[in-house]
């Protein structure tokens, strides 16, 4: 089932609306959001931290449904984004 979520990246002041399948993983959601912000995430991390709007850490391997995310929810992506030298 497709749902819309509001995603916020660490270091960004704009939220992004994302429409995704609720069967997608939390990690997949984070990677997708990072890919849309190449200026902030020129080298996206493979292990971002994803939290819901209450600040609860979400398990990367969980589907969005199992993580408790549903239509209209807010999530935050944080992580180390350093490029290899």
The 8 nearest C-alpha neighbors of each residue, nearest first, counted from 0:
[[1, 20, 21, 2, 22, 19, 64, 23],
 [0, 2, 20, 19, 21, 18, 3, 70],
 [3, 1, 70, 18, 19, 20, 21, 0],
 [2, 4, 18, 70, 17, 71, 19, 16],
 [5, 3, 71, 72, 17, 16, 70, 73],
 [4, 6, 73, 16, 15, 14, 72, 17],
 [7, 5, 74, 15, 14, 75, 73, 4],
 [8, 6, 14, 75, 76, 74, 15, 9],
 [7, 9, 76, 11, 75, 10, 77, 6],
 [8, 10, 77, 11, 76, 7, 75, 78],
 [11, 9, 8, 12, 39, 77, 7, 13],
 [12, 10, 8, 9, 13, 7, 39, 14],
 [11, 13, 14, 10, 7, 8, 9, 15],
 [14, 12, 11, 15, 7, 8, 6, 10],
 [13, 15, 7, 6, 5, 12, 16, 8],
 [14, 16, 6, 5, 17, 7, 13, 32],
 [17, 15, 5, 4, 6, 3, 14, 18],
 [16, 18, 4, 3, 15, 19, 5, 6],
 [17, 19, 3, 2, 1, 4, 16, 20],
 [20, 18, 1, 2, 21, 17, 3, 23],
 [19, 21, 1, 22, 0, 23, 2, 18],
 [20, 22, 63, 23, 64, 0, 1, 19],
 [23, 21, 62, 20, 63, 24, 64, 0],
 [24, 22, 62, 21, 20, 63, 27, 25],
 [25, 23, 62, 27, 26, 61, 60, 63],
 [24, 26, 59, 28, 27, 63, 61, 62],
 [25, 27, 59, 29, 24, 28, 30, 60],
 [28, 26, 24, 30, 25, 29, 31, 23],
 [27, 29, 25, 31, 26, 30, 32, 24],
 [30, 28, 26, 32, 31, 27, 33, 76],
 [31, 29, 33, 27, 32, 28, 26, 34],
 [32, 30, 34, 28, 29, 33, 27, 35],
 [31, 33, 29, 34, 35, 30, 28, 36],
 [34, 32, 30, 36, 35, 31, 40, 29],
 [35, 33, 31, 32, 36, 37, 30, 43],
 [34, 36, 33, 32, 37, 31, 40, 38],
 [37, 35, 33, 38, 34, 39, 40, 32],
 [36, 38, 41, 40, 39, 35, 34, 33],
 [39, 37, 36, 40, 41, 35, 42, 33],
 [40, 38, 37, 36, 41, 10, 11, 33],
 [39, 41, 37, 43, 42, 38, 36, 33],
 [42, 40, 37, 38, 43, 39, 82, 80],
 [41, 43, 82, 40, 80, 81, 44, 37],
 [44, 42, 40, 80, 41, 33, 45, 34],
 [43, 45, 80, 46, 47, 79, 42, 78],
 [44, 46, 47, 43, 30, 26, 80, 78],
 [47, 45, 44, 48, 78, 26, 79, 59],
 [48, 46, 78, 77, 44, 45, 49, 76],
 [47, 49, 77, 78, 76, 46, 50, 56],
 [48, 50, 76, 75, 57, 56, 47, 77],
 [51, 49, 56, 55, 54, 75, 57, 74],
 [50, 52, 74, 54, 53, 55, 73, 75],
 [51, 53, 73, 54, 74, 50, 75, 72],
 [54, 52, 51, 55, 50, 74, 73, 56],
 [53, 55, 50, 51, 52, 56, 75, 74],
 [56, 54, 50, 51, 53, 57, 52, 49],
 [55, 57, 50, 49, 54, 58, 51, 48],
 [58, 56, 50, 49, 66, 59, 55, 51],
 [57, 59, 61, 60, 56, 25, 66, 49],
 [60, 58, 26, 25, 61, 57, 24, 49],
 [59, 61, 58, 24, 25, 26, 62, 27],
 [62, 60, 24, 58, 59, 66, 65, 25],
 [61, 63, 24, 22, 65, 23, 64, 25],
 [62, 64, 66, 21, 68, 65, 24, 25],
 [63, 65, 67, 62, 66, 21, 68, 22],
 [66, 64, 62, 67, 63, 61, 68, 22],
 [67, 65, 63, 64, 68, 61, 62, 57],
 [66, 68, 64, 65, 63, 69, 51, 62],
 [69, 67, 63, 64, 66, 72, 70, 65],
 [68, 70, 72, 71, 67, 2, 64, 4],
 [69, 71, 2, 3, 72, 4, 68, 1],
 [70, 72, 4, 3, 69, 5, 73, 2],
 [73, 71, 4, 70, 69, 68, 5, 74],
 [72, 74, 5, 52, 6, 4, 51, 71],
 [73, 75, 51, 6, 52, 50, 5, 7],
 [76, 74, 7, 50, 49, 6, 8, 51],
 [77, 75, 49, 8, 48, 9, 29, 7],
 [78, 76, 48, 9, 47, 8, 49, 75],
 [79, 77, 47, 48, 80, 44, 76, 46],
 [78, 80, 44, 81, 47, 77, 46, 43],
 [81, 79, 44, 43, 42, 40, 78, 82],
 [80, 82, 79, 42, 83, 44, 43, 41],
 [83, 81, 42, 84, 80, 41, 43, 44],
 [82, 84, 81, 42, 80, 41, 44, 43],
 [83, 82, 81, 42, 80, 41, 43, 44]]
